[in-house]
Amino acid sequence: QSLPQQKLLTWLSVLECVEVFAEMGTARVWGEMGRWTIIVLIQLAKAILRLLLLLWYKAGIQTSPPIVPLNREQQQPLHPQDVEDNSSGKDQTYVGKRSNRVVRSLQSTPSLQSRHWGSPQQREESQSRRVEEMNQPPTPLGLQETIAESVYITRPLLHLLSLGVWGQRSWKPWLLSAVLDISSLSLLSDLKDLNRRERAELRRRTILLLYYLLRSPFYDRYSEGRILLLLHLLADYVPGVGFVTRPLMDYLPAWQKIYFYNWG
């Protein structure tokens, strides 16, 4: 990735990290008008950055979050002693004569901080696979797939526009957003030979379709009573579950009011 593309991904990640805080803080300071203003500005900035990545840098199917969080345990480099042993050609493992079991030799035991339970070969193979997965180029998108990804990127803006036209109680914004999401996924489903990161992103988008059960006006008219009834039954009749379901029942109304939790 080029330096400008990395900067775009960084800014996009920052926006996704602070969007909920910005919405809640603006609502507290400037009220409802300020809240919707910051929502529109953040969604507009995110759409511009994602379209630049898609159309200019050919980034392909974009993940959320744009920069995958670092797993420090998996990304630990090989211990210097391991590297030294590799370069000197020392045997790092011993194979039992009768059991054929592979055991790490005492000479190649790393420090406690970087110790792991797998053999050195397994660790090197897993690290090489992770590096290969991270360095896989994005799958080239044709015209149909580029349109589908553009629809997914611009869907939040179209939803906000429809909210301004028809209001928050109307079914039209809900239906428009659902149609755009399903259309985008159906067009992208024809892609073959996706890498692991892109397949995971499409699965995530498919699972997020369940959010439409929690989004107004569907939630207000159909889902709310059934979900609360189910949580009440679990809390009353399943031992120990109430510690989770009762706070969840209290949290749901607040979660439902935050736009970026619900629609972002």
N, C-alpha and C positions, 0 to 999 in steps of 0.2 A: 504494500500500500504506500502511496505517495504521502508526503508530509501534509499537503492540503487536505487529502482525504482523511488522514488520521485526525486532523483538527476538527473537521466536520463531525466525525464520529464522536469525538470528545465532547463537543458542544451539545450534540444531540443527547448524549448520555447525561450530561449535566442537567439539561432541561427535563429529562424524564425523572431525574432524582429529586428535583426541587418543585415539580409542578403542583403536587398536592399541598406542600407548604405554602407556595405562592398563592394558590387559590384560597386557602383558609386564612392566611394572613391578610390578604387584600380584602376579603369579606369582613374581617374584624375591623379593619381600619377605614375602608371606604364604602362598605355596604355592598348591597346586591349589584348595583351598577358597576362598581369597581371589580367585583368578582367576575362578572361576565366579560368585562373588558380584558382582564388578564387571561381568562380562558381562551378567548379568541386570539389574542396575541401569541400565546404559547403554542396553540395548535397551528397557527399560521407559520410560525418560525419552524416548528417541527416538520410541517409539510414541505416547506421550501428546502430545508436541509436534506430531507429524504429524496425529494425529486432531483436535487443536484447529484446526490450519490447514485441514483438510479439512471438518470439520463446522461450525465456528464462523465461520471467515473465508472459506469457500468458495474455497479456493485451487486446487481442481481437481487435475489430475494433477501430482504433485510430483516435482521433479527431484532428482538426486543428483550433485553437491553442491547443497544448497538455494539457495545464492547462487552464481551463475555467476562463475568467476574473471574478473577484469578483464584484458582484453587492452590493455595500455597503448599499444601501437603503433597499434591501430585506434581507440582512444578519444582520440587526440591532438586537441585542439581546433584550429580554424582559427587560423592565425597572425594576430595583431592587424593586420598590414599587409594581409592578405587581407580581413579584415573592413572595414578602412578603405577599401580599394579598392572593395569591394562597395557600401559606403554612398555613396562619391563617384561611383560609376558608371563607373569606369575599366574599359577592356577588359583582361581577364586573359589572353586568348588572341589569337593571330594565325593566320589561315587562309591557307595558301599559295595563291597565285593559280593556279598550274599543277597542283600536287600535291593541293590541297585538304586538306593535312595540318594538323592543329591543333597549334600550338606555343605554349607559355607565353611571354607577353611578359616582357621583362626587368624592367619596372616592377613586376610582381606576383610576382617570385621571393621566396619566403619565406626565413627563416633556415635554416641547415644542420640544426638540431635538428628542425625540423618539415617538412623538405623531403620530397617524395614524387614518384613518377615519373608519376603520373596527372595528367590535366588538372584544374583546379579544379572544373569541373562534375562530373566523375566522383567526385571526393572528396566533394563536397557531397551527391551522390546516394547514395553508399555510407553516409555518416554518417546521412542522413535515414532510409535503410532500416534501419540498426541501431537507431536511436532508435525507429522504428515497431515493430520486432520486440520490443524490450525492453518497450515500453509496451502490447503486446497483452494484453488481459484474458484470464484463463484460460477455457477452454471450460466452459460450465455442464455439470454432471454430473447425469444423472437418477438414479433410485433404483438401477437395475442397475449403473451405472458407479460410484456412490458405494459400493455394497457391494463391487464389485470392487477399488476402491482401498483400502477398509478391510481387505479380505482380504490385500492386498499389504503393508499397514502392519503388521498383526498377525501375519503369517507368522513373523517371527523369534521372537516370544513363544511361539507354538504349537510351534515347533520345539524351543525350549529346554524347554518343558513335556514334550514327548514324549521328549526325551533323558533328563529326570529320571525318567520313568515306565519307559521300555523300555531305557535304557542307550545308550552310544555305539556299541556293536557291532551294534545292531539295525538292520534295514532299515526299520522302521516310521517313524522320524523322517525318513529320507531320502525315502521315498515320500510321506509327508504333505506335506513341504515342496514337493516337485515338483508334486503335485496342486494345491496352493494357488497356486503360481506360474503354472502353465499355465491354471488356471481364471480367475485374475485377468486374464491377458493375453487370453484368448479373449472374456471379457466386455467388455473395453475396446476390442477390435478393431472393434466395431460403431460406435464413435464416428466421426462425420464432421466435416469442417471443423476439424481440429485445427491449432493454430498450429505454427510451426516447432520451437519448444522442446519441445512435447509430443510431436510425432512423433519427435524425436530421443530423448526419454526412453523411448518405447515400443520403439524399435529397440535401445536399450541394454539394456533388460530382456530382450528376446528373445535377444540375443547372450549375456547372462549365464546363460542356460539351459545353455550349454556348461560352466559351472562344475560341474554335476552329475557330469560325468566325472571331476572332480578332488576330489570330496567323498567322504568315507568314509561307508559301507563300500564303495561302488562302486570308489573309487580303490584301496583295499587289495586287492580281490579281482580286479579286471579291468584297470584303467587303468594301474597303476603299472608293471608289467612291460613293457607295450607302449610306454608313453611313454619309459621309460628305454632300451629297445632302440632306438627310433627316434633318440633323442638320441645314443646311442653310434654308430650307423651314420653319422649326419650328421657327428659329430666325427671319425670315422676316415677317411671316404671323400670328404668335401667340403672342399676346402682353405679355410682361414680360418674356417670355421663353428665349429670347436672352441673358439675364444676366447669364443663366446657359449654354446654348448651345455654345455661342461664346468662352468662356474660355475652354470649353470641346474640341472644334475643335483645339484650340492651344495646348492643353495638350495631345491629342491623339498621335501625332508623338513621343513625349518624352516618354510617357507611353509605347508605342510599342517597344521602343529600350531597355527597362530595362528587362533583362531576368527574374528576380524573380517576377516582376509584371505580366509578360506574361505567363511564364511557371512554375514558382516556386510552 
